[in-house]
Amino acid sequence: MDSHRLRLLFTRALRASLVSPLVLAGCDGGSADLRGFVPPACADGSVAMTGLSLPSSPDFVQLRITHDSLSTPGKLSSTGTPCATASQPATCQAELEALRPEHGFGAACEALCGDYFLATSKGDEVSAIDSKPALKTFLGGIDAPQEAVLLALSEGYNVSCHKLEQGGVKAAGDSGFQVIGTQGFACGEGTALTQYVLLVSSAGGVTELERYVLERGDKNCQVGRVPVGLRSDGSGGCEDVLGHHFAVIAHLEAASIQAFLRLREELALHGAEVALQEAALRSAREEVRHTDITRRLAARHGASAEVPRVEALPLRSFYEVSLDNAVEGCVRETFGALVAHHQALHARDEEVRVAMAGIAEDETRHAELSWEIDRWAAGKLPAGEREALRVAQRRAVEALRAELSKPVDPVLVSEAGLPSADVAVAMLDTLARELWA
């Protein structure tokens, strides 16, 4: 699971949460007439690169996305064979992998943002299509539905692969193509998810024909890795709901410091690359900041966080480290990062929203580290142990689903932005369909 894919899945899960009764205030009069529209061709949840009618004949075209927090661009969908006719295939492949333009041809922005570009190869030439003029030149005349969809993306519209009212295309005779796309999201006072019907001409012009507000936002719109050997629960004695909640979270954040320091030692013991070890150490430092933030939030409500008690245990075997990472990191920590993003969007308390926005980004990187460790471990474990990890993950997801099904205090939903039980389960199911299947 690479970084861009995880973030796109988070966006999808957050979008699912935005249509819950908790945050959906209503709509402004329906949707466009969908007759004749069909979904865009898609691959792995992204707009596909098949069906393009190009003036040149590249060997390979790949839609990619950049993000400030990604060390390398995310690879979304492609067609053709990279460097198929190159005289020096290895050099061509290296150049193709190294492509990272400073900008792209259009922003992809929902709950998280990025910038699209195309990576291409033809013979020994490797290119990045990273501006609107370059995209229009590359596509030539717009005579295929997928080309119209790409131009809609270049103008900042989201074109969904999953809901026709949020992503569709149809021929418009001599005028070109009509595309359905959206902008915005429905979470928080003054926000809205707006549907647009666009006309994409054969010359590449994009004109807005209609718009409809599909959803309008309402103003009321466990993080961290638990270490082995944790012997305290952080429950404390505060009766205030918010004070108790943030005291428990601060306790877990403090425990996560030790979890990441231990992880760094174990990664070094088992020969992990230095980059993974350094990422674990950086995560520990970030958990120090999270602890301070959540302790302050607890103190606002009269609570103090318990110092975690962690038993000193011997460093674990490679399989034990891998198993713990597969469950604690790839399931619980990953879902915890998603919950933090939900809180940053939904908490009524402004201080909580601001705090969780920063924590959510850090925790997303921690989740990405879990999946990087999982990939590294999979390359060293025998097949039977790899399958055991996947079984353990599925069991962890089911256990988490049972926990999330329990009612959540309404104060935590409104003030702290926690998802209600039904929303949390829906978010988990969105991830489960593609992440842990």
Beta strands, then each sheet from edge to edge (+ up, - down):
strand 1: 42-43
strand 2: 46-47
strand 3: 60-66
strand 4: 74-80
strand 5: 106-109
strand 6: 113-122
strand 7: 125-129
strand 8: 168-171
strand 9: 177-185
strand 10: 192-200
strand 11: 206-216
sheet 1: 1+ 2-
sheet 2: 4+ 3- 6+ 5-
sheet 3: 4+ 3- 6+ 7-
sheet 4: 8+ 9- 10+ 11-
end
